[in-house]
Amino acid sequence: MKEMMFEGSAPQQVSLKSTLISVVPFQISEYKPGLIPGQFDIPACTGTKPVVKVIGESIYYVYIDHDRGSLKVIDPSYKLAQSIVNDYNQAQLAARPGCHPGFFWKLGEFTADQVERLFPDELEAIKVIQMDWFLELIKLADDDWEKTRQHNSISDIQRFALKAVDPGNSKMRPWVLVNPMHEHKELTTMLCKACGSDVPIDVAVCKYCRCILDHKKYAQLQFTPADQIDLDKIVRQ
């Protein structure tokens, strides 16, 4: 049977399988209660090539009555794929149309190489959509950190987003956790002993609570007294 590509409306000829396609840099897990099979796990996309998962139809049972028992119902792959993608994308923080994880599907069975060859425009478009989503997640993380100064207010997905957009953390965002197993020379931040915030490792004063962190360095610095600061000049500059 010839496979037809499906987008949006039910096809007249339906492939028995569909392909989930992900460029999301962390694992996707979707559970559909009542369906057999109902658990769908897609590995993280850690390189430039998309990750694909081919799925078939699932079944579920509808109870009729005591005499007739339950009716077996088949859920075709294209309906299942559409549900998995839509439910996952819509459930994510800050997601909206045109701004969501890089997760979509196609009717038919495809390898990662085939996806790159057959759907290059859609693949590039979904990467742009995901990047917009990452930027929104980072903005929310910045705002939440300013409000709470609590690491548990930032989700792991937001940290994944920052790693994808700015792997070197060039703006020294304090809510980025540093792996304590790294060598000391690789560390770029430290915890302020007074307020517990992450601050650059070479600063003399915490920018949040103003605690002096390096007294020797602080003693070598010179500061203009507040009454000698020309605010008008600063504004003009």
CORLINDA-V293550 format. One line per field, one symbol per residue. phi: phi as a letter, one per 30 degrees, with the letter a starting at -180 (. if undefined). psi: psi as a letter, one per 30 degrees, with the letter a starting at -180 (. if undefined). burial: I if it has 24 or more other ideal C-beta (glycine too) atoms within 12 Angstrom, else O. A space follows every 50 residues. Layout:
BEGIN
phi->???
psi->???
burial->???
END
This chain:
BEGIN
phi->.ddcdcbjbdddccddbbbdbbcddbdcbbccdjcbdbcbccdddcbddd cbbdbcdcbbccdcaddciccdbccdddddddddddddddddeidaeiaa edbbbbdjcbcddddddcbddddddddddddddedddddddedddddchb dddcdddddddddddbechdchdddddcdddddedddcbbcdddciddbe dcdcbddcciddcbdddddddbbdeedcddddddddd
psi->kkkkkkjelklekkkfllkkkkgkglkkkkkjkfkjlfkjkklkjfafkl kljklallllkkkdaeefbkkkkkjleeeeeeeeeeeeeffkkgklkgil lijalkkljkleeeeeefheeeeeefeeeeeeeeeeeeeeeeeeeeeehk effkleeeeeeeeeeifghfghkfgjkkjfflleffkfllkkfefglklk fglekkfefgkjfjeeeefflkkkkefgkjeeeeee.
burial->OOOOOIOOOOIOOIIOIIIIIIIIIIOIOIOIOOIOOOOIOIOOIOOOOI IIIIIIIIOOOOOOOOOOOOOOOOIIIIIIIIIIIIIIIOOIIIIOOOII IIIIIIIIIIOIOOIOOOIOOIIOOIIOIIIIIIOIIIOIIIOOIOOOIO IOOIOOIIIIIIIIIOOOOOOOIIIIIIOOOOOOOOOIIOIIOOOOIIII OOIOOIOOOOOOIOOOOOOOOOOOOOOOOOOOOOOOO
END
